[in-house]
Amino acid sequence: MDVKRYVICCRCSFFSVYEDGERFYPVCKTKLLQVCPGCGRPIFNPYGRFCPYCGKGYRK
């Protein structure tokens, strides 16, 4: 089974499936969050507001 990783815009909560090289969301001009800012684990649930491993919030 192929597990999808996601990127999230911290400003508007836009998310998409991670593609190598994707760094910024062009609408908000915001850097996309690729991993949890607390523990560095990949984001597997784009609907979550917090990391299930360390509890750190994904959005500002």
C-alpha positions in Angstrom: 0.0 0.0 0.0 1.3 3.4 -1.0 1.1 5.9 1.8 0.5 9.5 0.7 2.4 12.4 2.3 1.0 15.9 2.2 2.1 19.5 2.3 0.1 22.2 4.1 -0.1 26.0 3.8 0.2 27.4 7.3 -1.7 30.5 6.4 -4.8 29.3 4.6 -4.8 25.5 5.3 -4.5 24.6 1.6 -3.1 21.1 1.3 -2.0 18.8 -1.5 -0.2 15.5 -2.0 3.5 16.1 -1.6 5.5 16.4 -4.9 9.3 16.6 -4.8 10.4 20.2 -5.3 7.1 21.8 -4.2 8.1 24.5 -1.7 5.6 27.4 -1.8 1.9 27.9 -2.2 1.6 30.5 -5.1 -1.7 31.9 -3.9 -0.5 32.9 -0.4 3.2 33.1 -1.2 3.7 31.0 1.9 6.2 28.2 2.4 4.5 24.8 2.5 4.9 22.7 5.6 6.3 19.3 4.6 6.9 17.8 8.0 5.8 18.5 11.5 7.7 21.6 12.9 7.9 19.8 16.3 9.2 16.4 15.6 10.0 16.4 11.9 7.7 13.5 11.0 5.9 13.6 7.6 2.3 14.8 7.5 0.0 11.9 6.6 -3.4 13.5 7.5 -4.0 16.9 5.9 -7.2 17.4 7.9 -5.4 17.2 11.2 -4.6 20.4 13.0 -2.0 18.9 15.3 0.8 16.3 14.9 -0.5 12.9 16.3 3.1 12.1 17.6 4.2 15.3 19.4 1.0 17.5 19.5 2.6 20.5 17.8 0.1 22.5 15.7 0.5 22.6 11.9 -1.1 26.0 11.3 -0.2 29.5 12.5 
